Amino acid sequence: LVGGGAGLAGPGAITRAHRGVLFMDEAPEFSSRALQTLREPLESGYVAISRSKGTTYYPARFQLIMAANPCPCGYFYGTGERCTCRERDRIKYFSRLSGPILDRIDIQIEVPPVDSITRSAAGSGESSERIRRRVVAARCAARERFDEYGWTCNAQATGTWLRANTSAKAIELVNRALESERLSLRGADRAMRLAWTLADLSGMTSPGRSEMMQGISMRTRLT
């Protein structure tokens, strides 16, 4: 996952996903040790692999997508009647996704089962082409905003910049979430970055209370 091998360590999946997407299906099936190795790369954007011949550094700035079933058997949803798992097995299953790992996952969404009504409504939403145009415009706006800092996207903005450039009313919501322990300090910065991205996608110059509320909600649904 992070790289390794005898002698000079080779790059792993996270380096091969640099500036791209790393998709981990059935994330709780990975060992706790493997999942914990993601913590530092998700913060720093690189991975350090130490071997007897020295330490090798590889770039590892990637978008991480994790997917997981609601339980080992996959049927703990709705009434849960079809689930064959014991409660302790369900707890053990998700315990591998520790608090520090989840704190580094910006958007956390529980996806309900797809029913016949949902399937019949497929295709009625925003088209992929329109979404693509909004994303391109949002990335251009962020790149222009951060040009003097050498950053290219909201994910690179520091906590200091975020607090200095976000409105007081929006920051007030972040402070409330911190006081109620809905957010950690790391989570607060990530929620603000989400709010700025939401503002960019809407063509706004900066996020307001609505975008901040949505940013906080999007990262606290599973914690």
C-alpha positions in Angstrom: 0.0 0.0 0.0 2.7 2.5 1.0 5.6 0.8 -0.6 8.5 -1.3 0.6 10.8 -4.2 -0.4 14.3 -5.1 0.5 17.2 -2.7 0.0 15.9 0.5 -1.6 12.2 0.7 -0.9 10.0 0.9 -4.0 6.8 3.0 -4.3 3.4 1.7 -3.3 -0.1 2.2 -4.3 -0.4 5.6 -2.7 2.6 7.0 -4.7 1.2 5.5 -7.9 -2.0 7.4 -7.1 -0.1 10.7 -6.6 -2.3 13.6 -8.0 -5.0 11.0 -8.7 -7.5 8.9 -6.9 -6.9 5.9 -4.6 -10.0 3.8 -4.2 -10.1 1.3 -1.3 -13.1 -1.0 -1.6 -14.1 -2.9 1.5 -11.9 -0.6 3.6 -12.5 -2.3 6.9 -11.2 -5.5 5.4 -7.7 -4.0 5.3 -5.6 -4.6 8.4 -5.5 -1.9 11.0 -1.7 -1.5 10.5 -2.2 -0.9 6.8 -4.9 1.7 7.4 -2.8 3.5 10.0 0.1 3.9 7.5 -2.2 6.3 5.6 -2.3 8.9 8.4 0.9 10.7 7.7 0.7 10.7 3.9 -2.9 12.1 4.1 -1.5 15.0 6.1 1.9 15.7 4.5 1.4 14.5 0.9 4.5 12.2 0.9 5.5 8.9 2.5 8.8 8.1 4.2 9.9 4.5 4.0 12.9 3.5 6.3 15.1 0.6 5.5 18.6 -0.4 6.6 20.2 1.5 3.7 18.4 4.7 4.6 15.0 6.4 4.2 13.3 6.9 0.9 10.7 9.6 0.3 8.0 9.4 -2.3 5.2 11.8 -3.2 1.8 10.7 -2.1 -0.8 13.5 -2.5 -3.9 11.7 -3.6 -7.7 11.7 -3.2 -8.7 8.8 -1.0 -12.1 7.2 -1.5 -13.1 4.4 0.9 -16.1 2.2 0.6 -17.5 -0.2 3.2 -20.4 -2.4 3.8 -22.6 -1.7 6.9 -21.3 -5.0 8.5 -19.2 -8.1 7.5 -22.2 -9.8 5.9 -23.4 -6.6 4.2 -27.0 -6.7 5.3 -27.1 -4.5 8.4 -29.4 -1.8 6.9 -33.1 -1.0 7.2 -34.5 -3.2 9.9 -31.3 -5.3 9.9 -33.3 -8.5 9.9 -31.2 -10.1 7.2 -28.0 -9.4 9.0 -26.3 -12.6 10.4 -23.5 -10.8 12.2 -23.1 -10.6 15.9 -22.9 -7.1 17.4 -19.3 -7.5 18.5 -18.4 -8.5 14.9 -20.0 -5.3 13.6 -18.1 -3.2 16.2 -14.8 -5.0 15.4 -15.4 -4.5 11.7 -15.6 -0.7 11.9 -13.1 -0.3 14.7 -10.4 -0.6 12.1 -11.5 2.7 10.7 -10.2 4.5 13.8 -11.0 8.1 14.8 -7.7 9.5 13.5 -8.4 7.9 10.1 -12.0 9.1 9.9 -10.8 12.6 11.0 -8.8 12.7 7.7 -11.8 11.7 5.6 -13.4 15.0 4.5 -16.7 13.7 3.2 -18.5 10.9 5.0 -21.8 9.6 3.5 -24.0 6.8 4.4 -25.6 5.4 1.2 -29.0 3.8 1.6 -30.1 0.8 -0.4 -31.4 1.7 -3.9 -35.1 0.9 -4.3 -37.3 0.7 -7.4 -38.4 4.3 -7.0 -34.8 5.6 -6.9 -33.9 3.5 -9.9 -36.8 4.9 -11.9 -35.7 8.4 -11.1 -32.2 7.8 -12.4 -31.1 10.4 -15.0 -33.3 13.2 -13.7 -30.5 15.0 -11.9 -27.7 17.3 -13.1 -25.9 16.1 -16.2 -22.3 15.0 -16.0 -21.3 17.6 -18.6 -22.8 20.4 -16.5 -21.1 19.1 -13.4 -17.8 19.0 -15.3 -18.1 22.6 -16.3 -18.8 23.6 -12.7 -15.9 21.7 -11.4 -13.5 23.2 -14.0 -14.8 26.7 -13.1 -14.3 26.0 -9.4 -10.8 24.7 -9.8 -9.9 27.8 -11.9 -11.3 30.0 -9.2 -9.3 28.3 -6.5 -6.1 28.4 -8.6 -6.5 32.1 -9.3 -7.2 32.8 -5.6 -4.1 31.0 -4.4 -1.7 32.0 -7.1 0.4 34.2 -4.9 0.8 31.4 -2.4 1.8 28.7 -4.8 -1.3 26.6 -4.1 -3.6 25.2 -6.6 -6.7 24.0 -4.7 -8.5 24.5 -1.4 -7.0 21.3 0.1 -3.7 23.1 0.3 -4.9 26.2 2.1 -3.5 26.5 5.7 -5.6 26.9 8.8 -4.2 30.4 9.2 -5.3 31.5 5.7 -8.8 29.9 6.2 -9.4 31.7 9.5 -8.2 35.1 8.1 -10.3 34.9 4.9 -13.5 33.2 6.0 -16.4 35.4 7.3 -16.9 35.8 11.0 -20.4 34.4 10.8 -19.2 31.3 9.1 -16.3 30.9 11.6 -18.8 31.2 14.4 -20.4 27.9 13.2 -16.9 26.2 13.2 -16.3 27.4 16.8 -19.6 26.1 17.9 -18.8 22.7 16.4 -15.4 22.7 18.1 -17.0 23.6 21.5 -19.5 20.8 21.2 -16.8 18.4 20.0 -18.4 17.7 16.7 -15.1 18.7 15.1 -11.5 18.3 16.1 -9.0 21.1 15.2 -8.0 19.1 12.2 -11.6 18.6 11.3 -12.3 22.3 11.6 -9.8 23.1 8.9 -11.1 20.4 6.7 -14.7 21.6 7.1 -13.6 25.1 6.1 -11.9 23.8 3.0 -15.1 22.0 2.1 -17.1 25.2 2.6 -14.7 27.0 0.2 -15.1 24.3 -2.4 -18.9 24.5 -2.1 -18.7 28.2 -2.6 -16.5 27.8 -5.7 -18.9 25.2 -7.1 -21.7 27.8 -6.7 -19.7 30.6 -8.3 -19.4 32.5 -5.0 -16.3 34.5 -3.9 -16.3 33.1 -0.4 -18.5 30.7 1.7 -21.3 31.9 3.9 -23.1 30.3 6.8 -25.0 27.9 4.5 -21.8 26.5 2.9 -20.1 26.2 6.3 -23.1 24.3 7.8 -23.0 22.0 4.8 -19.3 21.5 5.1 -19.5 20.6 8.7 -22.4 18.2 8.1 -20.7 16.4 5.2 -17.8 15.4 7.4 -19.6 14.5 10.7 -22.2 12.0 9.5 -20.4 8.9 10.5 -18.5 10.1 13.5 
